[in-house]
Amino acid sequence: MSGPRPGRTHDITAARHDHIVEHLKAAGLGALADLGFLGLDKDCNNQVVVTGYKATRARKLTTGQKTANRIIAAGRAPVEHGFAHLRPGASSPNSARAPPAPPTCSAPCSS
């Protein structure tokens, strides 16, 4: 894999640059992805990156598509929660955070 990228680099751009789909296929693996990765894996017969269905104003999701989205979200949730705990400042018992700022008073101060 590559090194860090600027924060403005979108995930799908980084995935394309790093040839993630090809690496997954070579390893015989798959991935669940959010809707930001729609269009990443264009091989309809051998998809390895599974995304949900996206609704538009003109096209609402069917009950089956909504169910599929819930199943994909349930599979992604534990991973997303794990990433959240790795971020600096994430809420965890062992995180080193700065103490909260003292409360401010909105009432007029008297000298």
Distance bins in CASP14 RR format, pairs under 12 A and 6 or more apart:
PFRMAT RR
TARGET T0000
AUTHOR 0000-0000-0000
RMODE 2
METHOD distances of the structure
MODEL  1
1 14 0 0 0 0 1 0 0 0 0 0 0
1 15 0 0 0 0 0 1 0 0 0 0 0
1 17 0 0 0 0 0 1 0 0 0 0 0
1 18 1 0 0 1 0 0 0 0 0 0 0
1 19 0 0 0 0 0 1 0 0 0 0 0
1 20 0 0 0 0 1 0 0 0 0 0 0
1 23 0 0 0 0 1 0 0 0 0 0 0
2 9 0 0 0 0 0 1 0 0 0 0 0
2 13 0 0 0 0 0 1 0 0 0 0 0
2 14 1 0 0 1 0 0 0 0 0 0 0
2 15 0 0 0 0 0 1 0 0 0 0 0
2 16 0 0 0 0 0 1 0 0 0 0 0
2 17 1 0 0 1 0 0 0 0 0 0 0
2 18 1 0 1 0 0 0 0 0 0 0 0
2 19 0 0 0 0 0 1 0 0 0 0 0
2 20 0 0 0 0 0 1 0 0 0 0 0
2 23 0 0 0 0 0 1 0 0 0 0 0
3 9 0 0 0 0 0 1 0 0 0 0 0
3 14 0 0 0 0 1 0 0 0 0 0 0
3 17 0 0 0 0 0 1 0 0 0 0 0
3 18 0 0 0 0 1 0 0 0 0 0 0
4 14 0 0 0 0 1 0 0 0 0 0 0
5 11 0 0 0 0 1 0 0 0 0 0 0
5 13 0 0 0 0 1 0 0 0 0 0 0
5 14 1 0 1 0 0 0 0 0 0 0 0
5 15 0 0 0 0 0 1 0 0 0 0 0
5 17 0 0 0 0 1 0 0 0 0 0 0
5 18 0 0 0 0 1 0 0 0 0 0 0
6 13 0 0 0 0 0 1 0 0 0 0 0
6 14 0 0 0 0 1 0 0 0 0 0 0
7 13 0 0 0 0 0 1 0 0 0 0 0
7 14 0 0 0 0 1 0 0 0 0 0 0
8 14 0 0 0 0 0 1 0 0 0 0 0
9 15 0 0 0 0 0 1 0 0 0 0 0
9 16 0 0 0 0 0 1 0 0 0 0 0
9 17 0 0 0 0 1 0 0 0 0 0 0
9 18 0 0 0 0 0 1 0 0 0 0 0
10 16 0 0 0 0 1 0 0 0 0 0 0
10 17 0 0 0 0 0 1 0 0 0 0 0
10 34 0 0 0 0 0 1 0 0 0 0 0
10 36 1 0 0 1 0 0 0 0 0 0 0
10 37 0 0 0 0 1 0 0 0 0 0 0
10 40 0 0 0 0 0 1 0 0 0 0 0
11 17 0 0 0 0 0 1 0 0 0 0 0
11 18 0 0 0 0 0 1 0 0 0 0 0
11 20 0 0 0 0 1 0 0 0 0 0 0
11 31 0 0 0 0 0 1 0 0 0 0 0
11 33 0 0 0 0 1 0 0 0 0 0 0
11 34 0 0 0 0 1 0 0 0 0 0 0
11 35 0 0 0 0 0 1 0 0 0 0 0
11 36 1 0 0 1 0 0 0 0 0 0 0
11 37 1 0 0 1 0 0 0 0 0 0 0
11 38 0 0 0 0 0 1 0 0 0 0 0
11 40 0 0 0 0 1 0 0 0 0 0 0
11 49 0 0 0 0 0 1 0 0 0 0 0
11 51 0 0 0 0 0 1 0 0 0 0 0
11 83 0 0 0 0 0 1 0 0 0 0 0
12 18 0 0 0 0 0 1 0 0 0 0 0
12 20 0 0 0 0 1 0 0 0 0 0 0
12 21 0 0 0 0 0 1 0 0 0 0 0
12 33 0 0 0 0 1 0 0 0 0 0 0
12 34 0 0 0 0 1 0 0 0 0 0 0
12 35 0 0 0 0 0 1 0 0 0 0 0
12 36 1 0 1 0 0 0 0 0 0 0 0
12 37 1 0 1 0 0 0 0 0 0 0 0
12 38 0 0 0 0 1 0 0 0 0 0 0
12 39 1 0 0 1 0 0 0 0 0 0 0
12 40 1 0 1 0 0 0 0 0 0 0 0
12 41 0 0 0 0 0 1 0 0 0 0 0
12 49 0 0 0 0 1 0 0 0 0 0 0
12 51 0 0 0 0 0 1 0 0 0 0 0
13 20 0 0 0 0 0 1 0 0 0 0 0
13 36 0 0 0 0 0 1 0 0 0 0 0
13 37 0 0 0 0 0 1 0 0 0 0 0
13 40 0 0 0 0 0 1 0 0 0 0 0
14 20 0 0 0 0 1 0 0 0 0 0 0
14 36 0 0 0 0 0 1 0 0 0 0 0
14 37 0 0 0 0 0 1 0 0 0 0 0
14 40 0 0 0 0 0 1 0 0 0 0 0
15 21 1 0 0 1 0 0 0 0 0 0 0
15 22 0 0 0 0 0 1 0 0 0 0 0
15 23 0 0 0 0 1 0 0 0 0 0 0
15 24 0 0 0 0 1 0 0 0 0 0 0
15 31 0 0 0 0 1 0 0 0 0 0 0
15 33 0 0 0 0 1 0 0 0 0 0 0
15 34 0 0 0 0 0 1 0 0 0 0 0
15 36 0 0 0 0 1 0 0 0 0 0 0
15 37 1 0 0 1 0 0 0 0 0 0 0
15 38 0 0 0 0 0 1 0 0 0 0 0
15 39 0 0 0 0 0 1 0 0 0 0 0
15 40 1 0 1 0 0 0 0 0 0 0 0
15 41 0 0 0 0 1 0 0 0 0 0 0
15 48 0 0 0 0 0 1 0 0 0 0 0
15 49 0 0 0 0 1 0 0 0 0 0 0
15 51 0 0 0 0 0 1 0 0 0 0 0
16 22 0 0 0 0 0 1 0 0 0 0 0
16 23 0 0 0 0 0 1 0 0 0 0 0
16 37 0 0 0 0 1 0 0 0 0 0 0
16 39 0 0 0 0 1 0 0 0 0 0 0
16 40 1 0 0 1 0 0 0 0 0 0 0
16 41 0 0 0 0 0 1 0 0 0 0 0
16 42 0 0 0 0 0 1 0 0 0 0 0
16 49 0 0 0 0 0 1 0 0 0 0 0
17 23 0 0 0 0 0 1 0 0 0 0 0
17 40 0 0 0 0 0 1 0 0 0 0 0
18 24 0 0 0 0 0 1 0 0 0 0 0
18 40 0 0 0 0 0 1 0 0 0 0 0
19 25 0 0 0 0 1 0 0 0 0 0 0
19 26 0 0 0 0 1 0 0 0 0 0 0
19 40 0 0 0 0 0 1 0 0 0 0 0
19 41 0 0 0 0 0 1 0 0 0 0 0
20 26 0 0 0 0 0 1 0 0 0 0 0
20 27 0 0 0 0 0 1 0 0 0 0 0
20 29 0 0 0 0 0 1 0 0 0 0 0
20 30 0 0 0 0 1 0 0 0 0 0 0
20 31 1 0 0 1 0 0 0 0 0 0 0
20 33 0 0 0 0 1 0 0 0 0 0 0
20 37 0 0 0 0 1 0 0 0 0 0 0
20 40 1 0 0 1 0 0 0 0 0 0 0
20 41 0 0 0 0 1 0 0 0 0 0 0
20 48 0 0 0 0 1 0 0 0 0 0 0
20 49 1 0 0 1 0 0 0 0 0 0 0
21 27 0 0 0 0 0 1 0 0 0 0 0
21 28 0 0 0 0 0 1 0 0 0 0 0
21 29 0 0 0 0 0 1 0 0 0 0 0
21 30 0 0 0 0 1 0 0 0 0 0 0
21 31 0 0 0 0 1 0 0 0 0 0 0
21 33 0 0 0 0 0 1 0 0 0 0 0
21 37 0 0 0 0 1 0 0 0 0 0 0
21 39 0 0 0 0 1 0 0 0 0 0 0
21 40 1 0 0 1 0 0 0 0 0 0 0
21 41 1 0 1 0 0 0 0 0 0 0 0
21 42 0 0 0 0 1 0 0 0 0 0 0
21 43 1 0 0 1 0 0 0 0 0 0 0
21 46 0 0 0 0 1 0 0 0 0 0 0
21 47 0 0 0 0 1 0 0 0 0 0 0
21 48 1 0 0 1 0 0 0 0 0 0 0
21 49 1 0 0 1 0 0 0 0 0 0 0
21 50 0 0 0 0 0 1 0 0 0 0 0
22 28 0 0 0 0 0 1 0 0 0 0 0
22 29 0 0 0 0 0 1 0 0 0 0 0
22 40 0 0 0 0 0 1 0 0 0 0 0
22 41 0 0 0 0 0 1 0 0 0 0 0
22 43 0 0 0 0 0 1 0 0 0 0 0
22 46 0 0 0 0 0 1 0 0 0 0 0
22 48 0 0 0 0 1 0 0 0 0 0 0
22 49 0 0 0 0 0 1 0 0 0 0 0
23 29 0 0 0 0 1 0 0 0 0 0 0
23 30 0 0 0 0 0 1 0 0 0 0 0
23 31 0 0 0 0 0 1 0 0 0 0 0
23 41 0 0 0 0 0 1 0 0 0 0 0
23 48 0 0 0 0 1 0 0 0 0 0 0
23 49 0 0 0 0 0 1 0 0 0 0 0
24 30 1 0 1 0 0 0 0 0 0 0 0
24 31 1 0 0 1 0 0 0 0 0 0 0
24 32 0 0 0 0 0 1 0 0 0 0 0
24 33 0 0 0 0 0 1 0 0 0 0 0
24 37 0 0 0 0 0 1 0 0 0 0 0
24 40 0 0 0 0 0 1 0 0 0 0 0
24 41 0 0 0 0 1 0 0 0 0 0 0
24 43 0 0 0 0 0 1 0 0 0 0 0
24 46 0 0 0 0 0 1 0 0 0 0 0
24 47 0 0 0 0 1 0 0 0 0 0 0
24 48 1 0 1 0 0 0 0 0 0 0 0
24 49 1 0 0 1 0 0 0 0 0 0 0
24 50 0 0 0 0 0 1 0 0 0 0 0
25 31 0 0 0 0 0 1 0 0 0 0 0
25 41 0 0 0 0 1 0 0 0 0 0 0
25 43 0 0 0 0 1 0 0 0 0 0 0
25 45 0 0 0 0 0 1 0 0 0 0 0
25 46 1 0 0 1 0 0 0 0 0 0 0
25 47 0 0 0 0 1 0 0 0 0 0 0
25 48 1 0 1 0 0 0 0 0 0 0 0
25 49 0 0 0 0 1 0 0 0 0 0 0
26 48 0 0 0 0 1 0 0 0 0 0 0
27 48 0 0 0 0 1 0 0 0 0 0 0
28 46 0 0 0 0 0 1 0 0 0 0 0
28 48 1 0 0 1 0 0 0 0 0 0 0
29 48 1 0 0 1 0 0 0 0 0 0 0
29 49 0 0 0 0 0 1 0 0 0 0 0
29 50 0 0 0 0 0 1 0 0 0 0 0
30 40 0 0 0 0 0 1 0 0 0 0 0
30 41 0 0 0 0 1 0 0 0 0 0 0
30 46 0 0 0 0 0 1 0 0 0 0 0
30 47 0 0 0 0 1 0 0 0 0 0 0
30 48 1 0 1 0 0 0 0 0 0 0 0
30 49 1 0 0 1 0 0 0 0 0 0 0
30 50 1 0 0 1 0 0 0 0 0 0 0
30 51 0 0 0 0 0 1 0 0 0 0 0
31 37 0 0 0 0 1 0 0 0 0 0 0
31 40 0 0 0 0 1 0 0 0 0 0 0
31 41 0 0 0 0 1 0 0 0 0 0 0
31 47 0 0 0 0 1 0 0 0 0 0 0
31 48 1 0 0 1 0 0 0 0 0 0 0
31 49 1 0 1 0 0 0 0 0 0 0 0
31 50 1 0 0 1 0 0 0 0 0 0 0
31 51 0 0 0 0 1 0 0 0 0 0 0
31 72 0 0 0 0 0 1 0 0 0 0 0
31 75 0 0 0 0 0 1 0 0 0 0 0
31 76 0 0 0 0 1 0 0 0 0 0 0
31 79 0 0 0 0 1 0 0 0 0 0 0
32 41 0 0 0 0 0 1 0 0 0 0 0
32 47 0 0 0 0 0 1 0 0 0 0 0
32 48 0 0 0 0 0 1 0 0 0 0 0
32 49 0 0 0 0 1 0 0 0 0 0 0
32 50 1 0 1 0 0 0 0 0 0 0 0
32 51 1 0 0 1 0 0 0 0 0 0 0
32 52 0 0 0 0 1 0 0 0 0 0 0
32 68 0 0 0 0 0 1 0 0 0 0 0
32 69 0 0 0 0 0 1 0 0 0 0 0
32 71 0 0 0 0 1 0 0 0 0 0 0
32 72 1 0 1 0 0 0 0 0 0 0 0
32 73 0 0 0 0 1 0 0 0 0 0 0
32 74 0 0 0 0 1 0 0 0 0 0 0
32 75 1 0 1 0 0 0 0 0 0 0 0
32 76 1 0 1 0 0 0 0 0 0 0 0
32 77 0 0 0 0 1 0 0 0 0 0 0
32 78 0 0 0 0 0 1 0 0 0 0 0
32 79 1 0 0 1 0 0 0 0 0 0 0
32 80 0 0 0 0 0 1 0 0 0 0 0
33 39 0 0 0 0 1 0 0 0 0 0 0
33 40 1 0 0 1 0 0 0 0 0 0 0
33 41 0 0 0 0 1 0 0 0 0 0 0
33 47 0 0 0 0 0 1 0 0 0 0 0
33 48 0 0 0 0 0 1 0 0 0 0 0
33 49 1 0 1 0 0 0 0 0 0 0 0
33 50 1 0 0 1 0 0 0 0 0 0 0
33 51 1 0 1 0 0 0 0 0 0 0 0
33 52 0 0 0 0 1 0 0 0 0 0 0
33 72 0 0 0 0 1 0 0 0 0 0 0
33 73 0 0 0 0 0 1 0 0 0 0 0
33 75 0 0 0 0 0 1 0 0 0 0 0
33 76 1 0 0 1 0 0 0 0 0 0 0
33 79 0 0 0 0 0 1 0 0 0 0 0
33 80 0 0 0 0 0 1 0 0 0 0 0
34 40 0 0 0 0 0 1 0 0 0 0 0
34 49 0 0 0 0 0 1 0 0 0 0 0
34 50 0 0 0 0 0 1 0 0 0 0 0
34 51 1 0 0 1 0 0 0 0 0 0 0
34 52 0 0 0 0 1 0 0 0 0 0 0
34 53 0 0 0 0 0 1 0 0 0 0 0
34 54 0 0 0 0 0 1 0 0 0 0 0
34 69 0 0 0 0 0 1 0 0 0 0 0
34 72 0 0 0 0 1 0 0 0 0 0 0
34 73 0 0 0 0 1 0 0 0 0 0 0
34 75 0 0 0 0 0 1 0 0 0 0 0
34 76 1 0 0 1 0 0 0 0 0 0 0
34 77 0 0 0 0 0 1 0 0 0 0 0
34 79 0 0 0 0 0 1 0 0 0 0 0
34 80 0 0 0 0 1 0 0 0 0 0 0
34 83 0 0 0 0 0 1 0 0 0 0 0
35 49 0 0 0 0 0 1 0 0 0 0 0
35 50 0 0 0 0 0 1 0 0 0 0 0
35 51 1 0 1 0 0 0 0 0 0 0 0
35 52 1 0 0 1 0 0 0 0 0 0 0
35 53 0 0 0 0 1 0 0 0 0 0 0
35 54 1 0 1 0 0 0 0 0 0 0 0
35 55 0 0 0 0 1 0 0 0 0 0 0
35 56 0 0 0 0 0 1 0 0 0 0 0
35 61 0 0 0 0 0 1 0 0 0 0 0
35 69 0 0 0 0 1 0 0 0 0 0 0
35 72 0 0 0 0 1 0 0 0 0 0 0
35 73 0 0 0 0 0 1 0 0 0 0 0
35 76 0 0 0 0 0 1 0 0 0 0 0
36 49 0 0 0 0 0 1 0 0 0 0 0
36 51 1 0 0 1 0 0 0 0 0 0 0
36 52 0 0 0 0 1 0 0 0 0 0 0
36 54 0 0 0 0 1 0 0 0 0 0 0
37 47 0 0 0 0 0 1 0 0 0 0 0
37 48 0 0 0 0 0 1 0 0 0 0 0
37 49 1 0 1 0 0 0 0 0 0 0 0
37 50 0 0 0 0 1 0 0 0 0 0 0
37 51 1 0 1 0 0 0 0 0 0 0 0
37 52 0 0 0 0 1 0 0 0 0 0 0
37 54 0 0 0 0 0 1 0 0 0 0 0
37 72 0 0 0 0 0 1 0 0 0 0 0
37 76 0 0 0 0 0 1 0 0 0 0 0
38 47 0 0 0 0 0 1 0 0 0 0 0
38 49 0 0 0 0 1 0 0 0 0 0 0
38 50 0 0 0 0 0 1 0 0 0 0 0
38 51 1 0 1 0 0 0 0 0 0 0 0
38 52 1 0 0 1 0 0 0 0 0 0 0
38 53 0 0 0 0 1 0 0 0 0 0 0
38 54 1 0 0 1 0 0 0 0 0 0 0
39 47 0 0 0 0 0 1 0 0 0 0 0
39 49 0 0 0 0 1 0 0 0 0 0 0
39 50 0 0 0 0 0 1 0 0 0 0 0
39 51 1 0 0 1 0 0 0 0 0 0 0
39 52 0 0 0 0 0 1 0 0 0 0 0
39 54 0 0 0 0 0 1 0 0 0 0 0
40 47 0 0 0 0 1 0 0 0 0 0 0
40 48 0 0 0 0 1 0 0 0 0 0 0
40 49 1 0 1 0 0 0 0 0 0 0 0
40 50 0 0 0 0 0 1 0 0 0 0 0
40 51 1 0 0 1 0 0 0 0 0 0 0
41 47 1 0 1 0 0 0 0 0 0 0 0
41 48 1 0 1 0 0 0 0 0 0 0 0
41 49 1 1 0 0 0 0 0 0 0 0 0
41 50 0 0 0 0 1 0 0 0 0 0 0
41 51 0 0 0 0 1 0 0 0 0 0 0
42 48 0 0 0 0 0 1 0 0 0 0 0
42 49 0 0 0 0 1 0 0 0 0 0 0
42 51 0 0 0 0 0 1 0 0 0 0 0
43 49 0 0 0 0 1 0 0 0 0 0 0
49 72 0 0 0 0 0 1 0 0 0 0 0
50 68 0 0 0 0 1 0 0 0 0 0 0
50 69 0 0 0 0 0 1 0 0 0 0 0
50 71 0 0 0 0 1 0 0 0 0 0 0
50 72 1 0 0 1 0 0 0 0 0 0 0
50 73 0 0 0 0 0 1 0 0 0 0 0
50 75 0 0 0 0 0 1 0 0 0 0 0
50 76 0 0 0 0 1 0 0 0 0 0 0
51 65 0 0 0 0 0 1 0 0 0 0 0
51 68 0 0 0 0 0 1 0 0 0 0 0
51 69 0 0 0 0 1 0 0 0 0 0 0
51 72 1 0 0 1 0 0 0 0 0 0 0
51 73 0 0 0 0 0 1 0 0 0 0 0
51 76 0 0 0 0 0 1 0 0 0 0 0
52 61 0 0 0 0 1 0 0 0 0 0 0
52 64 0 0 0 0 0 1 0 0 0 0 0
52 65 1 0 0 1 0 0 0 0 0 0 0
52 66 0 0 0 0 0 1 0 0 0 0 0
52 67 0 0 0 0 0 1 0 0 0 0 0
52 68 1 0 0 1 0 0 0 0 0 0 0
52 69 1 0 1 0 0 0 0 0 0 0 0
52 70 0 0 0 0 1 0 0 0 0 0 0
52 71 0 0 0 0 1 0 0 0 0 0 0
52 72 1 0 1 0 0 0 0 0 0 0 0
52 73 0 0 0 0 1 0 0 0 0 0 0
52 75 0 0 0 0 0 1 0 0 0 0 0
52 76 0 0 0 0 1 0 0 0 0 0 0
53 59 0 0 0 0 1 0 0 0 0 0 0
53 60 0 0 0 0 0 1 0 0 0 0 0
53 61 1 0 1 0 0 0 0 0 0 0 0
53 62 0 0 0 0 1 0 0 0 0 0 0
53 63 0 0 0 0 0 1 0 0 0 0 0
53 64 0 0 0 0 1 0 0 0 0 0 0
53 65 1 0 1 0 0 0 0 0 0 0 0
53 66 1 0 0 1 0 0 0 0 0 0 0
53 67 0 0 0 0 1 0 0 0 0 0 0
53 68 1 0 0 1 0 0 0 0 0 0 0
53 69 1 0 1 0 0 0 0 0 0 0 0
53 70 0 0 0 0 0 1 0 0 0 0 0
53 71 0 0 0 0 0 1 0 0 0 0 0
53 72 0 0 0 0 1 0 0 0 0 0 0
53 73 0 0 0 0 0 1 0 0 0 0 0
54 60 0 0 0 0 0 1 0 0 0 0 0
54 61 0 0 0 0 1 0 0 0 0 0 0
54 65 0 0 0 0 1 0 0 0 0 0 0
54 66 0 0 0 0 0 1 0 0 0 0 0
54 68 0 0 0 0 0 1 0 0 0 0 0
54 69 0 0 0 0 1 0 0 0 0 0 0
54 72 0 0 0 0 0 1 0 0 0 0 0
55 61 1 0 1 0 0 0 0 0 0 0 0
55 62 0 0 0 0 1 0 0 0 0 0 0
55 65 1 0 0 1 0 0 0 0 0 0 0
55 66 0 0 0 0 1 0 0 0 0 0 0
55 69 0 0 0 0 1 0 0 0 0 0 0
59 65 0 0 0 0 1 0 0 0 0 0 0
60 66 0 0 0 0 1 0 0 0 0 0 0
61 67 0 0 0 0 1 0 0 0 0 0 0
61 68 0 0 0 0 1 0 0 0 0 0 0
61 69 1 0 0 1 0 0 0 0 0 0 0
61 70 0 0 0 0 0 1 0 0 0 0 0
62 68 0 0 0 0 1 0 0 0 0 0 0
62 69 0 0 0 0 0 1 0 0 0 0 0
63 69 0 0 0 0 0 1 0 0 0 0 0
63 70 0 0 0 0 0 1 0 0 0 0 0
64 70 0 0 0 0 1 0 0 0 0 0 0
64 71 0 0 0 0 1 0 0 0 0 0 0
64 72 0 0 0 0 0 1 0 0 0 0 0
65 71 0 0 0 0 0 1 0 0 0 0 0
65 72 0 0 0 0 0 1 0 0 0 0 0
66 72 0 0 0 0 0 1 0 0 0 0 0
66 73 0 0 0 0 0 1 0 0 0 0 0
67 73 0 0 0 0 0 1 0 0 0 0 0
67 74 0 0 0 0 0 1 0 0 0 0 0
68 74 0 0 0 0 0 1 0 0 0 0 0
68 75 0 0 0 0 0 1 0 0 0 0 0
69 75 0 0 0 0 0 1 0 0 0 0 0
69 76 0 0 0 0 0 1 0 0 0 0 0
70 76 0 0 0 0 0 1 0 0 0 0 0
70 77 0 0 0 0 0 1 0 0 0 0 0
71 77 0 0 0 0 0 1 0 0 0 0 0
72 79 0 0 0 0 0 1 0 0 0 0 0
72 80 0 0 0 0 0 1 0 0 0 0 0
73 79 0 0 0 0 0 1 0 0 0 0 0
73 80 0 0 0 0 1 0 0 0 0 0 0
74 80 0 0 0 0 0 1 0 0 0 0 0
74 81 0 0 0 0 0 1 0 0 0 0 0
75 81 0 0 0 0 0 1 0 0 0 0 0
76 82 0 0 0 0 0 1 0 0 0 0 0
76 83 0 0 0 0 0 1 0 0 0 0 0
77 83 0 0 0 0 0 1 0 0 0 0 0
77 84 0 0 0 0 0 1 0 0 0 0 0
78 84 0 0 0 0 0 1 0 0 0 0 0
78 85 0 0 0 0 0 1 0 0 0 0 0
79 85 0 0 0 0 0 1 0 0 0 0 0
79 86 0 0 0 0 0 1 0 0 0 0 0
80 86 0 0 0 0 0 1 0 0 0 0 0
80 87 0 0 0 0 0 1 0 0 0 0 0
80 90 0 0 0 0 0 1 0 0 0 0 0
81 87 0 0 0 0 0 1 0 0 0 0 0
81 90 0 0 0 0 1 0 0 0 0 0 0
81 91 0 0 0 0 0 1 0 0 0 0 0
81 92 0 0 0 0 0 1 0 0 0 0 0
82 90 0 0 0 0 1 0 0 0 0 0 0
82 91 0 0 0 0 0 1 0 0 0 0 0
82 92 0 0 0 0 1 0 0 0 0 0 0
83 90 0 0 0 0 1 0 0 0 0 0 0
84 90 1 0 1 0 0 0 0 0 0 0 0
84 91 0 0 0 0 1 0 0 0 0 0 0
84 92 0 0 0 0 1 0 0 0 0 0 0
84 95 0 0 0 0 0 1 0 0 0 0 0
85 91 1 0 0 1 0 0 0 0 0 0 0
85 92 1 0 1 0 0 0 0 0 0 0 0
85 93 0 0 0 0 0 1 0 0 0 0 0
85 94 0 0 0 0 1 0 0 0 0 0 0
85 95 0 0 0 0 1 0 0 0 0 0 0
86 92 0 0 0 0 1 0 0 0 0 0 0
86 94 0 0 0 0 0 1 0 0 0 0 0
86 95 0 0 0 0 0 1 0 0 0 0 0
87 95 0 0 0 0 1 0 0 0 0 0 0
87 97 0 0 0 0 0 1 0 0 0 0 0
88 95 1 0 0 1 0 0 0 0 0 0 0
88 96 0 0 0 0 1 0 0 0 0 0 0
88 97 0 0 0 0 1 0 0 0 0 0 0
88 98 0 0 0 0 0 1 0 0 0 0 0
89 95 1 0 1 0 0 0 0 0 0 0 0
89 96 1 0 0 1 0 0 0 0 0 0 0
89 97 1 0 1 0 0 0 0 0 0 0 0
89 98 0 0 0 0 1 0 0 0 0 0 0
90 96 0 0 0 0 0 1 0 0 0 0 0
90 97 0 0 0 0 1 0 0 0 0 0 0
91 97 0 0 0 0 1 0 0 0 0 0 0
END
